[in-house]
Amino acid sequence: MLKKIIAGKIRANGPMPFKTFMKEALYHPDYGYYMSSNPFGREGDFFTASHLHPAFGAAIGRQIEQMWTLMGSPTLFHIIEFGPGRALLASDMLRYLSDTVFFKSISYVIIEANPRLRRQQEAMLAPFSGTVSWTASISALPPVAGCILSNELLDAFAVHLVQMDNGALKEVWVAAQEDTLYEILAKPSKEIIEYVEEFNIDVLRDSNTSFNSAIAAEAAIQSTYRTEINLAIRDWLKDCSTILREGFIITIDYGFPAWQYYQPGRCRGTLLCYHRHKTSENPYVNIGQQDITAHVNFSALGKWGTLHGFTSVGYAAQGTFLLSLGIDELICQIPKDEDYQFEAIKIKRLLVPEGMGQSHKVMIQYKGMEKETPVLKGFTIRNQLRELDVSAVYNEFG
């Protein structure tokens, strides 16, 4: 059904940028993947960290509790979570924090536009009904102090798809013949060209005008180099800045710094589709019934955050972040009547590079009146914030 709707729009209005197609596929109000389905968990299409073990939520709760303390323990502290799925992370956090002094100050706000998921979340969080509220859009909230939390959110933003075509940068658009969708290449927008320059992406520079390095020359040879550009992160940060008067943003997602994201060897980009726990690179099948994602450029998240008053506090792999917060201690708290070995293995998958420990990153940004950048427990083992600075990395490694 959704494929026919999209094809009809293209026949009526002409080809659309891939970003518009992806937005329709994921967020169409009636048939979009995130609006009409329940994609999470064993019965869905993918897992997130919160599906593996409650210790994940407990560790994130520990970090947010420290944020509350650093902000002077205000009597009202908002935790705003975008798109929480089944609300497992919220449930695990609130259960962990329920015995703390901090709990009485919490107002937990969930941003959820899918009515079906909201009903499931309300059932999951029924024990905390006096603490949790819902809204369909962050714009409905007044300015608050607290923490904005997202777990695998930014990777689901609609992205521009770009490709090198005989040494020239092009943007991928989607055209239609009857109900068959196919790609065409068009001139990139000014925003895309500015993004390439902003993050010093040699592999996307026009080979006819730029040979700044050996990488640029190689890009001319790789005539089919393809990747993604996520400009929607800028708008999201603007919305966060409008609502967050003072506090933190926690972003948990899979991604890279810009210099790792746009390597010559990553010639097919990171775009992936998930359907019933299987992956593919074809976004034009199972439209509205499969997830479409792309990795996050954390350099962009950090740099654009500064434009809206946010200071980057830390960036690290999820494994080291959780270990810094003492998740290993939580393993020792597993009840004796549970299968200790099985529970420990699930926690281990959150930490090890072969699981989510390295693929997923955690970035925290702060907005407030502090003269010094807050020091957070999650980055005591390792803080890789410097890796996000594109110019510093290129100067150091050439």
C-alpha positions as CSV (number, residue, x, y, z in Angstrom):
1,M,0.0,0.0,0.0
2,L,2.7,2.5,1.0
3,K,4.7,1.8,-2.1
4,K,1.7,2.7,-4.3
5,I,1.2,5.9,-2.3
6,I,4.8,7.0,-2.7
7,A,4.8,6.0,-6.4
8,G,1.6,8.0,-6.9
9,K,3.1,11.1,-5.3
10,I,6.2,10.8,-7.5
11,R,4.0,10.5,-10.7
12,A,2.0,13.5,-9.6
13,N,4.9,15.8,-8.4
14,G,8.1,14.4,-10.0
15,P,11.0,12.5,-8.4
16,M,11.7,13.0,-4.7
17,P,15.1,13.1,-2.8
18,F,15.9,9.9,-1.1
19,K,15.4,11.7,2.2
20,T,11.8,12.4,1.4
21,F,11.3,8.7,0.4
22,M,12.9,7.5,3.7
23,K,10.7,9.9,5.7
24,E,7.6,8.5,4.0
25,A,8.7,4.9,4.5
26,L,9.3,5.4,8.2
27,Y,6.9,8.2,9.3
28,H,3.9,8.2,7.0
29,P,1.0,8.8,9.4
30,D,-1.0,5.7,8.4
31,Y,1.5,3.2,6.9
32,G,5.0,4.4,8.0
33,Y,7.2,1.8,9.7
34,Y,7.4,3.7,13.0
35,M,3.7,4.8,12.9
36,S,1.9,1.5,12.1
37,S,4.1,-1.3,13.6
38,N,5.8,-2.5,16.7
39,P,9.3,-3.2,15.6
40,F,11.0,-3.9,18.9
41,G,12.2,-7.0,20.6
42,R,12.1,-10.7,19.6
43,E,8.7,-10.4,17.8
44,G,9.9,-7.3,16.0
45,D,12.8,-6.5,13.7
46,F,15.7,-5.6,16.0
47,F,16.9,-5.3,19.6
48,T,18.2,-2.3,21.5
49,A,20.4,-2.3,24.5
50,S,17.5,-2.1,26.9
51,H,16.2,-5.4,25.6
52,L,19.3,-7.2,26.8
53,H,19.3,-6.5,30.5
54,P,17.8,-4.2,33.1
55,A,21.4,-3.3,34.2
56,F,21.6,-1.0,31.2
57,G,18.8,1.1,32.5
58,A,20.2,1.1,36.0
59,A,23.6,2.3,34.8
60,I,22.0,5.2,32.7
61,G,20.0,6.0,35.9
62,R,23.2,6.3,37.9
63,Q,24.5,8.8,35.3
64,I,21.4,10.9,35.3
65,E,21.3,10.9,39.1
66,Q,24.8,12.4,39.1
67,M,23.6,15.1,36.6
68,W,20.9,16.0,39.0
69,T,23.4,16.4,41.8
70,L,25.8,18.5,39.6
71,M,22.9,20.8,38.9
72,G,22.3,21.4,42.6
73,S,19.6,18.8,43.2
74,P,16.6,20.8,41.9
75,T,13.2,19.9,43.3
76,L,11.9,19.3,39.7
77,F,14.1,17.5,37.2
78,H,12.7,16.5,33.8
79,I,13.9,13.4,32.0
80,I,12.7,13.7,28.4
81,E,13.0,10.5,26.3
82,F,12.4,10.4,22.6
83,G,10.8,7.3,21.0
84,P,11.3,4.8,23.9
85,G,9.9,1.7,22.1
86,R,8.4,-0.5,24.7
87,A,9.7,1.8,27.4
88,L,12.0,-0.9,28.9
89,L,14.8,1.7,29.5
90,A,12.4,4.0,31.3
91,S,11.0,1.2,33.4
92,D,14.5,-0.1,34.4
93,M,15.7,3.3,35.2
94,L,12.8,4.3,37.3
95,R,12.8,1.0,39.1
96,Y,16.4,1.5,40.0
97,L,16.0,5.1,41.0
98,S,12.8,4.5,43.0
99,D,14.8,4.0,46.2
100,T,16.8,7.2,45.8
101,V,16.2,10.7,47.1
102,F,16.4,11.8,43.5
103,F,13.3,9.9,42.5
104,K,10.9,12.4,44.1
105,S,12.3,15.2,41.9
106,I,11.8,13.3,38.6
107,S,9.2,14.2,36.0
108,Y,9.6,11.7,33.2
109,V,8.3,12.8,29.8
110,I,8.0,10.5,26.9
111,I,7.9,11.8,23.3
112,E,5.8,9.3,21.3
113,A,3.7,9.8,18.2
114,N,2.7,6.1,17.7
115,P,-0.6,5.6,19.5
116,R,-0.2,1.8,19.6
117,L,3.3,2.1,21.2
118,R,2.0,4.7,23.7
119,R,-0.6,2.3,25.0
120,Q,2.1,-0.4,25.5
121,Q,4.3,2.1,27.2
122,E,1.5,3.2,29.5
123,A,1.0,-0.5,30.5
124,M,4.7,-1.0,31.1
125,L,5.1,2.2,33.2
126,A,1.8,1.8,35.2
127,P,3.7,1.5,38.5
128,F,5.1,5.0,37.8
129,S,2.0,6.6,36.6
130,G,2.4,9.6,38.9
131,T,5.9,10.3,37.5
132,V,5.5,9.7,33.8
133,S,3.6,11.7,31.2
134,W,3.4,11.6,27.4
135,T,3.3,14.1,24.5
136,A,3.5,13.6,20.7
137,S,6.0,16.4,20.1
138,I,8.7,18.1,22.1
139,S,7.4,21.5,20.9
140,A,4.4,21.0,23.3
141,L,6.7,21.3,26.3
142,P,7.7,24.5,28.1
143,P,11.4,25.2,28.8
144,V,12.6,22.9,31.5
145,A,15.8,21.8,33.4
146,G,16.9,18.2,33.2
147,C,18.1,15.7,30.7
148,I,17.1,14.8,27.2
149,L,17.6,11.1,26.4
150,S,17.7,9.2,23.1
151,N,18.6,5.6,22.6
152,E,18.9,4.6,18.9
153,L,16.9,7.6,17.7
154,L,19.2,9.7,15.5
155,D,20.0,6.7,13.3
156,A,16.3,6.6,12.2
157,F,16.3,10.2,11.0
158,A,15.7,10.5,7.2
159,V,19.0,11.0,5.5
160,H,20.2,12.4,2.2
161,L,21.9,9.7,0.0
162,V,24.8,10.9,-2.1
163,Q,27.0,9.2,-4.6
164,M,30.1,10.0,-6.6
165,D,29.4,9.8,-10.3
166,N,32.5,9.9,-12.5
167,G,34.3,12.1,-10.0
168,A,31.3,14.4,-9.5
169,L,29.1,14.5,-6.4
170,K,25.4,13.7,-7.0
171,E,22.4,13.3,-4.8
172,V,20.2,10.2,-5.1
173,W,16.6,10.9,-5.9
174,V,13.7,8.3,-6.3
175,A,11.7,8.1,-9.5
176,A,8.8,5.9,-10.4
177,Q,7.5,4.0,-13.5
178,E,4.0,2.8,-12.7
179,D,4.5,1.4,-9.2
180,T,8.2,0.5,-9.7
181,L,10.6,2.8,-7.9
182,Y,14.1,3.4,-9.1
183,E,17.0,5.8,-8.4
184,I,18.3,8.7,-10.5
185,L,21.2,11.1,-9.7
186,A,20.7,14.8,-9.5
187,K,22.8,17.9,-8.6
188,P,23.4,18.1,-4.9
189,S,21.8,20.9,-2.9
190,K,23.8,23.8,-1.4
191,E,23.4,22.3,2.1
192,I,25.0,19.1,1.0
193,I,28.0,20.8,-0.6
194,E,28.4,23.0,2.6
195,Y,28.3,19.8,4.7
196,V,31.1,18.2,2.6
197,E,33.3,21.3,3.2
198,E,32.4,21.7,6.9
199,F,33.6,18.2,7.7
200,N,36.5,18.1,5.3
201,I,35.1,15.0,3.4
202,D,37.7,14.5,0.6
203,V,35.9,11.4,-0.8
204,L,32.9,13.5,-1.7
205,R,34.8,16.4,-3.3
206,D,34.5,17.0,-7.0
207,S,37.6,15.5,-8.5
208,N,37.6,18.0,-11.4
209,T,38.2,20.9,-9.0
210,S,39.8,19.5,-5.9
211,F,42.9,17.3,-5.5
212,N,43.8,18.3,-2.0
213,S,45.1,14.9,-1.0
214,A,45.7,11.3,-2.2
215,I,42.2,10.5,-0.7
216,A,40.6,13.0,-3.1
217,A,42.4,11.4,-6.0
218,E,41.2,8.0,-4.9
219,A,37.6,9.3,-4.7
220,A,37.8,10.2,-8.4
221,I,38.6,6.5,-9.1
222,Q,35.8,5.3,-6.8
223,S,33.1,6.5,-9.1
224,T,30.4,4.7,-7.2
225,Y,31.3,5.8,-3.7
226,R,28.0,6.1,-1.8
227,T,27.2,7.4,1.6
228,E,24.6,9.3,3.7
229,I,24.3,12.8,5.1
230,N,22.0,13.4,8.1
231,L,21.0,17.1,8.2
232,A,17.9,16.4,10.4
233,I,20.2,16.3,13.5
234,R,20.6,20.1,13.2
235,D,16.8,20.6,13.5
236,W,16.6,18.1,16.4
237,L,19.3,20.0,18.3
238,K,17.5,23.3,17.7
239,D,14.3,21.8,19.2
240,C,16.3,20.4,22.2
241,S,17.9,23.8,22.8
242,T,14.5,25.5,22.7
243,I,13.1,23.2,25.4
244,L,16.1,22.5,27.6
245,R,16.8,25.6,29.6
246,E,19.6,23.9,31.5
247,G,20.8,20.4,31.5
248,F,22.2,17.5,29.5
249,I,21.6,15.6,26.3
250,I,22.5,11.9,26.3
251,T,22.7,10.3,22.9
252,I,23.2,6.6,22.6
253,D,23.6,5.3,19.0
254,Y,25.8,3.5,16.6
255,G,28.1,5.8,14.6
256,F,31.5,7.3,14.1
257,P,33.4,10.6,14.1
258,A,33.3,12.2,10.6
259,W,36.9,11.1,9.7
260,Q,36.0,7.4,10.3
261,Y,32.5,7.7,8.8
262,Y,33.7,8.9,5.4
263,Q,36.7,6.6,4.9
264,P,37.4,5.6,1.3
265,G,37.0,1.9,2.3
266,R,33.4,2.5,3.4
267,C,32.3,2.9,-0.2
268,R,28.7,1.7,0.3
269,G,28.0,3.9,3.3
270,T,26.1,2.6,6.3
271,L,22.5,2.5,5.2
272,L,20.9,-0.8,6.3
273,C,17.3,-2.1,6.4
274,Y,16.0,-4.5,9.2
275,H,13.1,-6.9,8.7
276,R,12.4,-9.7,11.1
277,H,16.0,-9.6,12.5
278,K,17.5,-9.8,9.0
279,T,19.5,-7.1,7.3
280,S,19.6,-5.9,3.7
281,E,20.8,-2.8,1.7
282,N,17.6,-2.5,-0.3
283,P,15.2,0.2,1.0
284,Y,12.7,-0.3,-1.9
285,V,11.3,-3.6,-0.6
286,N,9.0,-4.2,2.4
287,I,8.3,-0.4,2.3
288,G,6.6,0.5,5.6
289,Q,7.4,-2.9,7.0
290,Q,11.1,-2.6,7.5
291,D,13.4,-0.3,9.4
292,I,15.8,1.9,7.4
293,T,18.8,3.3,9.4
294,A,22.1,5.0,8.9
295,H,25.0,5.5,11.3
296,V,25.4,8.8,13.2
297,N,28.1,11.3,12.4
298,F,29.0,12.2,16.0
299,S,31.3,15.0,14.9
300,A,28.2,16.7,13.4
301,L,26.3,16.2,16.6
302,G,29.0,17.9,18.6
303,K,29.8,20.7,16.3
304,W,26.1,21.6,15.6
305,G,25.4,21.4,19.3
306,T,27.7,24.3,20.0
307,L,25.6,26.4,17.7
308,H,22.7,26.0,20.1
309,G,24.6,26.5,23.3
310,F,25.6,23.0,24.1
311,T,29.1,22.0,25.3
312,S,30.3,18.5,24.5
313,V,31.1,16.8,27.8
314,G,32.1,13.3,26.7
315,Y,32.1,10.7,24.0
316,A,33.0,7.0,24.4
317,A,32.1,3.5,23.4
318,Q,29.1,2.1,25.2
319,G,31.2,-0.6,26.8
320,T,33.6,1.7,28.6
321,F,30.8,4.1,29.5
322,L,28.8,1.4,31.2
323,L,31.9,0.1,33.0
324,S,32.7,3.6,34.2
325,L,29.3,3.6,35.8
326,G,29.9,0.4,37.6
327,I,27.7,-2.0,35.6
328,D,30.1,-4.8,36.6
329,E,28.9,-4.2,40.2
330,L,25.3,-4.8,39.1
331,I,26.2,-8.3,37.9
332,C,27.0,-9.1,41.5
333,Q,23.4,-8.0,42.4
334,I,21.7,-10.6,40.3
335,P,19.3,-12.5,42.6
336,K,20.4,-16.0,43.5
337,D,17.2,-17.6,42.2
338,E,18.1,-16.4,38.6
339,D,20.5,-18.1,36.2
340,Y,23.6,-16.1,37.1
341,Q,25.6,-17.3,34.1
342,F,22.8,-16.5,31.6
343,E,22.3,-13.0,33.1
344,A,26.0,-12.3,33.1
345,I,26.2,-13.2,29.4
346,K,23.4,-10.8,28.5
347,I,25.2,-8.0,30.4
348,K,28.5,-8.9,28.7
349,R,26.8,-8.3,25.3
350,L,26.3,-4.7,26.3
351,L,30.1,-4.4,26.9
352,V,32.2,-6.4,24.5
353,P,33.3,-5.1,21.1
354,E,31.6,-8.2,19.5
355,G,28.3,-7.1,20.9
356,M,27.2,-3.4,21.5
357,G,30.2,-2.4,23.5
358,Q,32.1,-0.9,20.6
359,S,29.5,-0.4,17.8
360,H,27.3,1.8,20.0
361,K,28.6,5.1,21.3
362,V,27.5,7.5,24.1
363,M,27.8,11.2,23.7
364,I,26.7,13.8,26.4
365,Q,26.3,17.5,25.8
366,Y,25.6,20.2,28.5
367,K,23.9,23.5,28.5
368,G,24.0,25.7,31.5
369,M,25.8,28.4,33.6
370,E,28.8,26.3,34.7
371,K,32.2,28.0,34.2
372,E,33.8,24.6,33.9
373,T,32.6,21.6,31.9
374,P,30.9,19.1,34.3
375,V,32.9,15.9,34.9
376,L,30.7,12.8,34.5
377,K,31.2,9.3,35.9
378,G,30.5,7.7,32.6
379,F,33.8,9.0,31.1
380,T,36.2,8.2,34.0
381,I,37.7,5.2,32.2
382,R,38.0,6.9,28.8
383,N,36.8,10.0,27.1
384,Q,37.3,10.1,23.3
385,L,35.9,13.5,22.8
386,R,39.0,14.8,20.9
387,E,38.4,12.2,18.2
388,L,35.3,14.2,17.1
389,D,37.3,17.3,16.2
390,V,37.9,16.8,12.5
391,S,40.7,19.4,12.1
392,A,42.6,18.0,15.1
393,V,42.5,14.5,13.9
394,Y,43.6,15.4,10.4
395,N,46.4,17.5,11.7
396,E,47.6,14.7,13.9
397,F,47.3,11.8,11.5
398,G,47.5,13.7,8.2
